[in-house]
Amino acid sequence: MNYRHAFHAGNFADLVKHAALLQLLARLQADAAPLAVVDTHAGRGLYDLAGAEARKSGEAEAGIVRLAAAKDAPGSFAPLTAAVEALNTGGGVRRYPGSPLLIADALRPGDSYLACELRAEEHGALKTLLKDRPGVRTACTDGYGAAVEATPEAGRILLVIDPPFERPDDYPRIVETLRAARRRNGAAQALIWLPLKDLETFDAFLRDLEDEVAAPLLVAEARMRPLSDPMKMNGCALVLLDPPAGLAPVLEAICGWTAGALGEGGGARVYTLMS
């Protein structure tokens, strides 16, 4: 596969995903019981926004750079902007954290994290970044299979699923992974990120997930433009499997600001589906 997240790091979709991830982790960690996290498509974990890839796409300039300068961003973004500021102590926004770094920094004693990355070069950078972190492991492997294998029969686990969607089987594999994980552990929870291109593809995924996984789903859409061209990435969506209470208003704020401030005639939708 040719996908490299370095071209897209810090874009609008990262803002939605990472702001929501940190808010979700904070709520899950309100419970003192240990939490295991598995990241199926972790990437390298830290990105240089001054690098050739980021400069070529310009997506970070239209994403995290604008968020960092915004005066009207809701407080739901505060944990993410604080994490970015901590990486850029000299001012400006040159370095951007991926989900592995955000998750690893959020772990408590007793929590654990498995970061999976199939591409060897990306995994090498990830392994170096997270070296010697307590409770953290990395694996150069297929994250879907690893997520199921790592799901314990008891205890709390969060699966973070964010594939590049370059393979036509990513949608069914997400459903299969969650079905298998929930069979092993009926309390398994998940945060899934998806692109929004056309509604039929997205709606078909939601129907399949409802059919195969018996759990409430919280869906948040950030539509950056009208969904009129299925060849473009017109926005992104998050699907939270069996989420903790109180997240809907937070996701509304995150998606609403992103679509309104960074989009072009789009909007946000947050709703619940009961399987």
N, C-alpha and C positions, 0 to 999 in steps of 0.2 A: 504494500500500500504506500502511496505517496504522501499521505496526510502528515503534516507537521503542525502541531498546535502553536509553535512559535509565530506562525503567520497571524494567528487569531488571538493570541494572549491579550487579556485586558479589554476585549471587545464587549459589546453590550450583552452578549450571551454569558460571558464570564461574570459580569457584574450581577446578573440575575442569579446564576447558579451559585456563586460563591457567597453572596450576601445571604441567600436562603440557607445554604449549607451551615454557615456559622450560627444563624438563628436557630436552626434545627438542632445542632449540637448542643447549644446552650440549654435548650429545653429538655433534651434527653439526659443531659448531665445534671439536671436538677434532682434526678433520682440518684441516690448514692451507690446503687448497684453498678458493678463494672459494665462497661460498654465495649463491645468489639465492633470495629469498623473494617469493612473490606471495600476497596476501591478497584473496580474491574478494569478501568482504562486510565491509569494514573498519569501518564506523561512523565516529563522530567522534573516537575515540581517547582521550578523557578525559571523565570523567563527574563531575558534582557530586552527591554523595549527599545533600546538603541541599536539592537542587532539588525542585520540586513533583512531578515524575514519580517520583523515587525515594522520596519521603516517602509518596506515595499508595500505592505497591505494598508498601512495607515489606520488599522482598526483600533489600536490602542488610543490613538489621538482622539478618535470619535467615541471612545468608551471611558476607560479609567481616567484619562487625562481630563476629560470634561467633568466627570464625577468629582474628582479631587478639587476642581476649581469651583464647583457649584455651591451656591449659597442657599439653595432651596431643596436640597436632597433630604428625604425623610430620615429619621433616626434609625430606621431599619438597616441603613447602610453603614452605620457607625462602626460595628466590629470589623467590617471589611476595610473601610478607609483607614482605621487605626492600624490594621495589619500591614497595609501598603505603606503608610507613613513610617512604620518601624523599619521597613526595608530600605527606605529612602531618606536617611537622616540628613543628607546634604541638601535636601530640597528637590523639587521636581519629582517626576515619576519615571525612573529608568528601570526598576526591577519590579516584577509582578509575581505574586505567589500563586502557584497552582493548588489544586485541592490537596495534594499530599502534604505540602508545607503547612497549609491552614489546619488540616486535621492533626498532624503531628504536634503542632504547637498547642492545640487545644486538649490533648490527652491529659487525663488525670492519672495519678498512680493507680494501677490496677486495670486501667483501660488498655486496649490493644488495637493495633492497626496493621493491616496487610495491604500493601500497595502493589497492584499487578500491572505490569507493562510488557507487552509482547515484543515490541521493537527493541533489539539489543542495544543500540546506541542510546536511545532514550532511557532504557532501564539502567544503563551504566551511569548516566548522569544522576538519575533518581537515587540509585544505591549510594553514590558518593554523598549526595545532599543529606540523606537521612541516616548516614552511618552513625552507629553507636547511640542512637536514640532509644531510650527505654521503651519496651513494649511495641517497637516498630519493626516490621519485616517487609522486605521487598521481594518480588518474584518475577522473573522474566518468563511469563506463561500466559496462557489463555485465561483471561479474567473471568469469563463466564463459568467455566468449569471450576476454577479455583474458588469462586464465591460460594458455590454449592458445597464443595468439599470443606470449606472453612466454617460453614454454618454449624454451630453446635446444636445438639438436640435440646438443650436447655440454656437459658440465659439470654441476655440482650445482644442483638446484633443489628447493625445498620449497613445495608448494601448501598454503595454509591455507584451508579451505573451511568456512564457518560461516553459511549462509543463514538467514533468519528462518523458513523453511518455512511461509510464507503462500500460496505458489503450489503447486498440485498437481504441477507438473513439476519441483520442486526435486530430488527423489530421482533421476529419470532423467537430469537435467542434470548432476548430480554424476558419475554413472557415465560419461556421454558425455564430460565434460570430462577425467576421468582416463584414459579409453581413448585419447582424442586426444593428451593430453600424453605418455603412455607410448609412443605410436607415434612421436612426434617425438624423444623422449629416453627410452630404456629405463631410465635411472637416476633418473627423476623420482620424488620421494617426496611424501607428502601426510599432512596431519593433518585429519581431517574430524570435525566436531561434529554430533551429531544429537539430537533430543529422543526420549525413550522414552515413548510413549503406549500402544501395543499391540505385542505381539511380532510379529504377522504382518507389519505394515508394516516393522518393523525387519529381520526375517528375510528378507523379500522383497528389501529393499535389499542385504543381504549376499549373497544368492544371485546377484543381478544383477551385483554388483561382482566376485564370484568368476568368473562366466561371461565377463565382458568384459575383465578386467584380470588378466594373469598375473603375480602378485606375492604374497608373503606379506602377510597382514593381521593386525595385532594389534588386538584388540577389547577395550575396557574399558567396562563398564557400571556406572553408579552409580544403583541403584534406590532412590529415596527413599521409596517406599511400594509395596505390592503392585500389580502391573500389572492391576488389576481394572476400572478405568474408563478407556476409551480416549479420553474427552473431556478428560482431565486430563493435564498434563505430569507423569508419574510418576517421572521421572528423566532422565538424559541418558547418552549414549554417545560414546565417541571411537573412531574407526577410523583406525589408522595404516597407511599403505601403504608396504611395504618399510622398516620401521623399523630403526634401529640396535639392536645387541644390548644387553641389560641393562635395557630399559625396563619389562618386565612387572612386576617387584617394585615399581618406583616407582609405576606406575599402580595396582597393588593397594593400596598405602598411601594414595594420594590418594583413590581411589574408596571404599575401605573406611572411612576416617575420615569422609568427607563423608556417606556413607549412614548410618553408625552414629551420628555426633554430631549431624547436622542433619536426618536423615530420621525416618520413622515406620514402623518395621517392614520396612524395605527391606533391601538388601544390595548386595554388589559381586561382579562376575564379570569376570575377565580371561582371555582365551584367544586362541589363534592359529589362523588358518585359512590353509591352503596352497592357493592357486589352482592 
